[in-house]
Amino acid sequence: MFWYWMHGAVSKAGITADMEAMKAAGLGGAYLMPIKDTINNKSFLPAYRQLTPEWWEMVRFSMQEADRVGLKLGMHICDGFALAGGPWITPEKSMQKVVWSDTIISGGKMKNMHLLRPESYDGFYKEIGLYAIPVQEEYSTEINVPEVTSSSAEDKTPSYLVTRNAEGAFKASSACWIQYSFKQPFTCRSLELVLNGNNYQAHRLKVCVSDDGVNFRTVKQLTPARQGWQNTDENSTHIITATTARYFRFYWDPKGSEPGAEDMDAAKWKPTLKIKKLYLSSRALIGQFEGKAGLVWRVSKRTQSDELPDKDCVKMNQVIDLSASLNGDLLNATLPAGKWRIVRMGHTSTGHTNATGGGGKGLECDKFSEEAVKIQFDHWFGEAFRKLILN
């Protein structure tokens, strides 16, 4: 069984009572999981903060009592119940994510052109590469701003959905639609959803288009990806086969939602639509690339060739590697005529911690690094052996 020590609220009398009750119930043992810090403990004193000598004494006593009553006792991989981390994990030894900055320039000679660094965690950033990608004609709802309307009685004109710096969130609990109206026909190949947390319902929109604003036809039914419980680091990209129209309408109906499942959010149990931003773009992208690139835990269907035809894609032999031309943040290079997307790629810490921990809270160790995993084991299980068994 999981044996939670909440907020350091533990005593030797309580440990003995728990162990004897486990044995009487026929359990084989317990899996010790300390949860949350003592700072939030208002009802049980004294409380013992994780990693303090007093706390380690409680763990030692638990092992002693487990031996006495004949139970096995295990410990979780870290303080808290998630991720395997601790204060001993530095940003460079933590789980990493690929980050990038994106700049569009004209071809020609660049001398000491300053390039912005991608995001970094606590100042830690490592370069991966710099690439120039030819830019095909691109439009987005940030460039060609549409008129935004809705059938929702709560919000008839949610223009903030396409305005980068505007605050707001579209919410609905009954069937409705959101409409983007363009002055000229707009060609859409992808859409980006920006959400405030998880929202299963936002990924169930039905995309319909019209040339006259009256007669609509369906071009895409969005499908939610399967997801993990930590799913808020990245936005979500859905794709549609290249479609040109003046009116784009996004229908939502709470009916037909999949029954609740552990890997989905509460919007399945109480269907509510919540969207902060909904951008359309003519840019061809891989559907749900955020999960396929490992930026976040999501599992979605493979993008099909009819959804992303070759004519919409940049060929690999068109991409120019400029990595050797980057000196610090300065670029010195010459590119052929035309528009180019300069993509600077690197990696930094995900910033994820064992957030439910207390005194042992810190960054998640890099599970792909033998060195980082050894550090985690040594500071947790190794410390337990040193303090509780070897002594």
Long-range contacts (C-beta under 8 A, 24 or more apart in sequence): 1-27, 1-29, 1-30, 1-31, 2-30, 2-31, 2-33, 3-30, 3-31, 3-32, 3-33, 4-33, 4-34, 4-35, 5-32, 5-33, 5-34, 5-35, 5-58, 6-35, 6-36, 6-41, 7-35, 7-36, 7-37, 7-38, 7-40, 7-41, 7-44, 7-47, 7-358, 8-34, 8-37, 8-38, 8-41, 8-47, 8-48, 8-49, 8-50, 8-55, 8-358, 9-41, 9-43, 9-44, 9-47, 10-47, 10-48, 10-58, 11-58, 12-58, 12-61, 15-58, 15-61, 15-62, 15-65, 16-65, 19-62, 19-65, 19-66, 19-68, 19-69, 19-71, 20-69, 22-69, 22-71, 23-69, 23-70, 23-71, 27-71, 28-71, 28-72, 29-66, 29-71, 29-72, 29-73, 29-74, 30-66, 30-71, 30-72, 30-73, 30-74, 31-74, 31-75, 31-76, 32-59, 32-62, 32-73, 32-74, 32-75, 32-76, 33-75, 33-76, 33-80, 33-81, 34-76, 34-79, 34-80, 34-357, 34-358, 34-360, 35-80, 35-81, 35-356, 35-357, 35-358, 36-80, 36-356, 36-357, 36-358, 37-357, 37-358, 37-359, 37-361, 38-358, 38-359, 39-358, 49-358, 49-359, 50-79, 50-357, 50-358, 50-359, 50-360, 51-79, 51-359, 51-360, 52-359, 55-359, 56-384, 56-387, 56-388, 59-384, 59-388, 60-387, 60-388, 63-388, 75-380, 75-381, 75-384, 77-376, 77-380, 78-354, 78-357, 78-360, 78-376, 78-380, 79-354, 79-357, 79-358, 79-359, 79-360, 79-361, 80-354, 80-355, 80-356, 80-357, 80-358, 80-360, 80-361, 81-354, 81-356, 82-354, 82-355, 82-356, 83-352, 83-353, 83-354, 83-355, 83-364, 84-354, 84-364, 84-365, 84-367, 84-376, 85-352, 85-353, 85-354, 85-357, 85-361, 85-362, 85-363, 85-364, 85-365, 85-376, 86-354, 86-357, 86-360, 86-361, 86-362, 86-363, 86-365, 86-376, 86-379, 86-380, 87-360, 87-361, 87-362, 88-362, 88-375, 88-376, 88-379, 89-362, 89-363, 89-364, 89-365, 89-372, 89-375, 89-376, 90-363, 91-121, 91-122, 91-123, 91-124, 91-348, 91-349, 91-363, 92-124, 92-126, 92-349, 93-363, 93-365, 93-366, 93-369, 93-371, 93-372, 93-375, 94-121, 94-349, 94-350, 94-351, 94-352, 94-363, 94-364, 94-365, 94-366, 94-372, 95-349, 95-350, 95-352, 95-363, 95-364, 95-365, 95-366, 95-367, 96-347, 96-348, 96-349, 96-350, 96-366, 96-368, 97-233, 97-294, 97-295, 97-347, 97-348, 97-349, 97-350, 98-128, 98-293, 98-294, 98-295, 98-345, 98-346, 98-347, 99-125, 99-345, 99-346, 99-347, 99-348, 100-343, 100-344, 100-345, 100-346, 101-343, 101-344, 102-341, 102-342, 102-343, 103-341, 103-342, 103-344, 104-135, 104-339, 104-340, 104-341, 104-342, 105-335, 105-339, 105-340, 105-342, 106-337, 106-338, 106-339, 106-340, 107-335, 107-336, 107-337, 107-338, 107-339, 107-340, 108-334, 108-335, 108-337, 109-333, 109-334, 110-331, 110-332, 110-333, 110-334, 110-335, 111-332, 112-330, 112-331, 112-332, 113-330, 113-331, 113-332, 114-329, 114-330, 114-331, 115-326, 115-329, 115-330, 115-331, 115-342, 115-344, 116-329, 116-344, 117-329, 117-344, 117-346, 118-344, 118-345, 118-346, 118-348, 119-348, 120-348, 121-348, 121-349, 121-350, 121-351, 122-349, 124-348, 124-349, 125-346, 125-347, 125-348, 126-346, 126-347, 126-348, 127-323, 127-326, 127-344, 127-345, 127-346, 128-345, 128-346, 128-347, 129-321, 129-323, 129-345, 130-321, 130-322, 130-323, 130-325, 130-326, 130-331, 130-342, 130-343, 130-344, 130-345, 131-319, 131-320, 131-321, 131-322, 131-323, 131-342, 131-343, 131-345, 132-319, 132-320, 132-322, 132-333, 132-335, 132-340, 132-341, 132-342, 132-343, 133-314, 133-318, 133-319, 133-340, 133-341, 133-343, 134-314, 134-318, 134-338, 134-339, 134-340, 134-341, 135-338, 135-339, 135-340, 135-341, 136-314, 137-282, 138-281, 138-282, 138-283, 139-186, 139-187, 139-281, 139-282, 140-279, 140-280, 140-281, 140-282, 140-283, 141-180, 141-279, 141-280, 141-281, 142-279, 144-182, 144-184, 144-186, 146-180, 146-181, 146-182, 146-186, 146-248, 147-180, 147-181, 148-178, 148-179, 148-180, 148-181, 149-178, 149-179, 149-181, 150-176, 150-177, 150-178, 150-179, 151-176, 151-177, 152-176, 152-178, 160-277, 161-275, 161-276, 161-277, 161-278, 162-277, 162-278, 162-279, 164-277, 168-276, 169-196, 169-274, 169-275, 169-276, 170-273, 170-274, 170-275, 170-276, 170-278, 171-272, 171-273, 171-274, 172-252, 172-272, 172-273, 173-254, 173-271, 173-272, 173-273, 174-254, 175-251, 175-252, 175-253, 175-254, 175-255, 176-251, 176-252, 176-273, 177-249, 177-250, 177-251, 177-252, 178-249, 178-250, 178-252, 178-275, 178-278, 179-247, 179-248, 179-249, 179-250, 180-247, 180-248, 180-249, 180-280, 181-213, 181-246, 181-247, 182-246, 182-247, 182-248, 183-246, 184-246, 185-211, 185-244, 185-245, 185-246, 186-244, 186-245, 186-246, 186-248, 186-280, 186-282, 187-242, 187-243, 187-244, 187-282, 188-240, 188-242, 188-243, 188-244, 188-245, 188-248, 188-280, 188-281, 188-282, 189-239, 189-240, 189-241, 189-242, 189-243, 189-281, 189-282, 189-283, 189-284, 189-285, 189-312, 190-237, 190-238, 190-239, 190-240, 190-280, 190-281, 190-283, 190-284, 190-285, 190-287, 191-237, 191-238, 191-239, 191-240, 191-278, 191-279, 191-280, 191-281, 192-235, 192-236, 192-237, 192-277, 192-278, 192-279, 192-281, 193-235, 193-236, 193-237, 193-238, 193-275, 193-277, 193-278, 194-235, 194-275, 194-276, 194-277, 194-278, 194-279, 195-232, 195-235, 195-236, 195-274, 195-275, 195-276, 196-274, 196-276, 197-232, 197-265, 197-274, 198-227, 198-231, 198-232, 198-264, 198-265, 198-267, 199-265, 199-267, 199-272, 199-273, 199-274, 199-275, 200-224, 200-257, 200-258, 200-264, 200-265, 200-267, 200-268, 201-252, 201-254, 201-257, 201-267, 201-271, 201-272, 201-273, 201-274, 202-236, 202-267, 202-273, 202-274, 202-275, 203-236, 203-238, 204-252, 204-256, 204-257, 205-250, 205-251, 205-252, 206-250, 206-251, 206-252, 207-240, 207-248, 207-249, 207-250, 208-248, 208-249, 208-250, 208-251, 209-243, 209-245, 209-247, 209-248, 209-249, 210-245, 210-246, 210-247, 210-249, 211-245, 211-246, 211-247, 212-246, 212-247, 213-246, 213-247, 216-247, 216-249, 219-243, 223-300, 223-301, 224-258, 224-264, 225-288, 225-291, 225-298, 225-299, 225-300, 226-263, 226-264, 226-298, 226-299, 226-300, 227-263, 227-264, 227-291, 227-296, 227-297, 227-298, 227-299, 228-263, 228-296, 228-297, 228-298, 229-263, 230-296, 230-297, 230-352, 231-265, 231-296, 231-297, 231-298, 233-295, 233-296, 233-350, 234-290, 234-295, 234-296, 235-290, 236-288, 236-290, 236-298, 237-285, 237-286, 237-287, 237-288, 237-289, 237-290, 238-287, 238-288, 239-284, 239-285, 239-286, 239-287, 239-303, 239-307, 239-308, 240-307, 241-306, 241-307, 242-282, 242-284, 242-309, 242-312, 248-280, 250-278, 284-308, 284-312, 284-313
